Amino acid sequence: MKNNTNTNETIETDITHNFGTLYYPTSALVFYETDDYNPDGYVEHFDIDSNGHPVNAHPLTVREANRLAKSLTIHSRKEKDFLKPNGVMSENVLFIDSAENGKVIWLTRGQKRPMLFTEKLSIPNGSAEVPPLLWCANRQGLKIFALDSDERPNEETPLFHAPFFNVYESGSVCMGTVDINIKKSASLEEFMAQWEHYFFNSYFSHLVNSHNPIKGNCVNLWKGLIQNQGSFPKEILVNSNLTLKNLL
């Protein structure tokens, strides 16, 4: 389970910055309709006073209707922007499903990444070399696997278990107390960057269900990589018996 902070001691923290934007009611619409066979209707607009009470009832004006239409159009446009690239799509992107929940599969090459560990693992925090990674995420969850090459994979490319703590044998990541908040209007680049940030900027804490993702000791692996700054030993990766085709 990944945690945003180390919980071994209690610290008083100002959390007001975590509160979302507060919205206050300023107006309300009431829709009236006759009970005839061919019902007729109209819309009445109410202002909301400082006590939250509806006042100044009047039929909806053209100006008010235009404001409502503009607001709905802007909201609809933002949702259509979900997973839309900001420019030319990166060659690291392998698959996009821009439906409401959305799904993206992308590749990151082998590189140094920040690594955070809970105290009980006795691994120092720091940067370490990680293997090429294959990410598969929607707005609610993330799966991650390792690759044995920086080359762009195809549907038959074998996937290896991601050599990290907090990852199930299925590849799903246990995010624990991490607050996942992917906007419905997030661009493709924002979506991928947020998931990578969530994963590498929260604490690794344990092996899930005793699943050891490597050939050897996972604690010793990361302790050695952080202390010695060596290259990642791909020979310790374990085949997951899945291919990219299984994630599509």
C-alpha positions as CSV (number, residue, x, y, z in Angstrom):
1,M,0.0,0.0,0.0
2,K,1.5,3.3,-1.1
3,N,1.4,6.3,1.3
4,N,1.9,9.9,0.7
5,T,3.9,10.3,4.0
6,N,5.6,8.2,6.6
7,T,3.0,7.6,9.4
8,N,5.4,6.4,12.1
9,E,4.8,9.6,14.0
10,T,1.9,12.1,14.3
11,I,2.5,15.6,12.9
12,E,0.1,18.5,13.1
13,T,-0.4,19.7,9.5
14,D,-2.4,22.5,8.0
15,I,-4.6,20.7,5.5
16,T,-6.8,23.7,4.4
17,H,-4.9,23.8,1.1
18,N,-6.4,20.4,0.3
19,F,-9.9,21.7,0.3
20,G,-11.6,22.0,-3.0
21,T,-13.0,25.3,-4.4
22,L,-16.2,26.3,-2.6
23,Y,-19.2,27.0,-4.8
24,Y,-22.3,29.0,-3.5
25,P,-25.8,28.9,-5.0
26,T,-26.7,32.2,-6.8
27,S,-29.8,31.1,-8.8
28,A,-32.2,28.3,-9.4
29,L,-34.4,27.1,-12.3
30,V,-37.9,25.5,-11.8
31,F,-39.5,23.7,-14.7
32,Y,-43.3,23.8,-14.9
33,E,-45.5,21.6,-17.1
34,T,-49.2,21.1,-17.6
35,D,-50.8,17.7,-17.2
36,D,-52.6,17.9,-20.5
37,Y,-52.3,15.1,-23.1
38,N,-49.9,17.5,-25.0
39,P,-48.2,19.2,-22.1
40,D,-47.0,22.7,-22.3
41,G,-44.4,24.3,-20.0
42,Y,-42.2,27.1,-19.1
43,V,-39.1,27.8,-16.9
44,E,-39.0,30.1,-14.0
45,H,-35.7,31.7,-12.7
46,F,-35.1,32.4,-9.0
47,D,-32.3,34.4,-7.5
48,I,-30.8,33.0,-4.3
49,D,-30.3,35.5,-1.4
50,S,-27.4,35.4,1.1
51,N,-29.4,33.0,3.4
52,G,-29.8,30.5,0.6
53,H,-33.5,31.3,0.0
54,P,-35.0,31.6,-3.5
55,V,-36.3,35.1,-4.3
56,N,-37.3,37.3,-7.2
57,A,-39.1,34.6,-9.2
58,H,-39.6,35.4,-12.9
59,P,-39.8,33.6,-16.3
60,L,-36.4,32.7,-17.7
61,T,-35.1,35.6,-19.8
62,V,-33.3,35.2,-23.1
63,R,-30.1,36.6,-21.5
64,E,-30.3,34.0,-18.7
65,A,-31.0,31.2,-21.1
66,N,-27.9,32.3,-23.2
67,R,-25.7,32.2,-20.1
68,L,-27.0,28.7,-19.2
69,A,-26.3,27.5,-22.8
70,K,-22.8,29.0,-22.7
71,S,-22.0,27.3,-19.4
72,L,-23.2,23.9,-20.7
73,T,-21.2,24.3,-23.9
74,I,-18.0,25.0,-22.0
75,H,-18.5,22.0,-19.7
76,S,-19.2,19.7,-22.7
77,R,-16.1,21.0,-24.5
78,K,-13.9,20.4,-21.5
79,E,-15.0,16.7,-21.3
80,K,-14.4,16.3,-25.0
81,D,-10.8,17.4,-24.3
82,F,-10.1,14.4,-22.1
83,L,-7.0,12.6,-23.3
84,K,-6.6,15.0,-26.2
85,P,-2.9,15.5,-27.1
86,N,-1.5,19.0,-26.7
87,G,0.4,18.6,-30.0
88,V,2.0,15.8,-31.9
89,M,1.4,12.6,-30.0
90,S,4.5,11.1,-28.3
91,E,5.8,7.9,-29.9
92,N,5.7,6.5,-26.3
93,V,1.9,6.3,-26.5
94,L,0.8,2.8,-27.5
95,F,-3.0,2.8,-27.1
96,I,-5.7,5.3,-26.2
97,D,-9.4,4.8,-25.4
98,S,-10.9,8.3,-24.7
99,A,-14.2,7.0,-23.4
100,E,-15.6,8.5,-20.1
101,N,-13.4,6.4,-17.9
102,G,-10.6,6.4,-20.5
103,K,-7.5,4.2,-20.8
104,V,-4.0,4.8,-22.0
105,I,-1.1,2.4,-22.4
106,W,2.3,4.0,-22.7
107,L,6.0,3.3,-22.5
108,T,8.8,4.9,-20.6
109,R,12.5,4.1,-21.3
110,G,15.0,3.0,-18.7
111,Q,16.0,6.0,-16.6
112,K,16.7,7.3,-13.1
113,R,13.6,7.9,-11.0
114,P,13.0,9.2,-7.4
115,M,12.3,6.4,-5.0
116,L,10.7,6.8,-1.6
117,F,10.5,3.9,1.0
118,T,8.9,3.5,4.4
119,E,11.4,3.3,7.3
120,K,10.5,-0.4,8.0
121,L,12.2,-1.4,4.7
122,S,15.5,0.2,5.8
123,I,16.1,1.4,2.2
124,P,17.4,5.0,1.9
125,N,15.3,7.4,-0.2
126,G,17.0,8.6,-3.4
127,S,17.2,8.2,-7.1
128,A,17.8,4.8,-8.8
129,E,17.9,3.4,-12.3
130,V,14.6,1.6,-13.3
131,P,14.0,-0.6,-16.3
132,P,11.8,0.3,-19.3
133,L,8.2,0.4,-18.0
134,L,4.8,-0.2,-19.6
135,W,2.0,1.7,-18.0
136,C,-1.7,1.0,-18.4
137,A,-4.1,3.4,-16.6
138,N,-7.6,4.7,-16.5
139,R,-8.9,7.5,-14.2
140,Q,-9.3,5.1,-11.2
141,G,-6.3,2.7,-11.3
142,L,-3.0,1.8,-12.7
143,K,-1.2,-1.4,-13.9
144,I,2.5,-1.4,-14.5
145,F,4.9,-3.9,-16.0
146,A,8.6,-4.0,-16.9
147,L,10.2,-4.5,-20.4
148,D,13.6,-6.0,-21.1
149,S,14.3,-3.5,-23.9
150,D,13.8,0.2,-24.7
151,E,12.4,-0.8,-28.1
152,R,8.8,0.1,-28.9
153,P,6.8,-3.1,-28.1
154,N,4.2,-4.8,-30.3
155,E,1.2,-6.9,-29.4
156,E,3.3,-10.1,-28.8
157,T,6.0,-8.4,-26.7
158,P,6.4,-10.3,-23.3
159,L,5.7,-8.3,-20.2
160,F,7.7,-8.7,-17.0
161,H,6.6,-8.1,-13.5
162,A,7.4,-4.5,-12.4
163,P,10.3,-4.9,-9.9
164,F,8.7,-2.7,-7.2
165,F,6.9,-3.0,-3.9
166,N,3.2,-2.3,-3.7
167,V,2.4,-4.1,-7.0
168,Y,0.1,-7.1,-7.3
169,E,1.0,-10.1,-9.3
170,S,-1.6,-9.0,-11.9
171,G,0.3,-5.7,-12.3
172,S,-2.2,-3.6,-10.5
173,V,-0.7,-1.0,-8.2
174,C,-1.9,-0.7,-4.5
175,M,-2.1,3.1,-4.2
176,G,-3.2,3.0,-0.5
177,T,-3.8,6.5,0.9
178,V,-2.7,8.3,-2.3
179,D,-5.5,10.7,-3.3
180,I,-6.1,10.0,-7.0
181,N,-7.6,13.0,-8.7
182,I,-7.5,12.8,-12.5
183,K,-9.6,15.6,-14.1
184,K,-12.2,14.7,-16.7
185,S,-10.6,17.4,-18.9
186,A,-7.0,16.2,-18.5
187,S,-5.0,16.2,-21.7
188,L,-3.1,13.1,-22.7
189,E,0.2,14.5,-21.4
190,E,-1.3,15.6,-18.1
191,F,-2.9,12.1,-17.6
192,M,0.4,10.3,-18.1
193,A,2.5,12.7,-16.1
194,Q,0.0,12.6,-13.1
195,W,0.1,8.8,-12.9
196,E,3.9,8.7,-13.1
197,H,4.0,11.3,-10.4
198,Y,1.6,9.4,-8.2
199,F,3.7,6.2,-8.6
200,F,7.2,7.6,-8.0
201,N,6.3,10.3,-5.4
202,S,4.6,8.1,-2.9
203,Y,6.1,5.6,-0.5
204,F,6.9,2.0,-1.4
205,S,6.1,-0.1,1.7
206,H,5.6,-3.9,1.2
207,L,5.3,-6.8,-1.2
208,V,1.6,-7.4,-1.9
209,N,0.4,-10.9,-1.0
210,S,4.0,-12.1,-0.7
211,H,4.4,-11.6,-4.4
212,N,8.2,-11.3,-5.1
213,P,8.5,-9.5,-8.5
214,I,12.2,-10.3,-9.1
215,K,14.7,-13.2,-9.0
216,G,16.2,-12.4,-5.7
217,N,15.7,-10.1,-2.7
218,C,13.7,-6.9,-3.6
219,V,15.0,-5.0,-0.5
220,N,18.6,-5.7,-1.4
221,L,18.0,-4.8,-5.1
222,W,16.8,-1.2,-4.4
223,K,19.2,-0.7,-1.5
224,G,22.1,-1.5,-3.8
225,L,20.8,0.5,-6.7
226,I,20.3,3.6,-4.6
227,Q,23.6,3.4,-2.7
228,N,25.8,2.3,-5.7
229,Q,23.9,4.1,-8.5
230,G,24.5,1.2,-10.8
231,S,22.5,0.3,-14.0
232,F,19.3,-1.9,-13.5
233,P,20.1,-5.6,-13.8
234,K,17.4,-6.8,-16.3
235,E,18.4,-10.4,-15.8
236,I,16.5,-10.4,-12.5
237,L,13.2,-9.6,-14.2
238,V,10.5,-12.3,-14.0
239,N,8.2,-13.0,-17.0
240,S,4.5,-12.3,-16.2
241,N,3.3,-14.7,-18.9
242,L,1.4,-11.7,-20.4
243,T,1.9,-9.8,-23.6
244,L,0.9,-6.3,-24.6
245,K,-2.1,-7.8,-26.4
246,N,-3.6,-8.9,-23.0
247,L,-3.9,-5.3,-22.0
248,L,-5.6,-3.9,-25.1
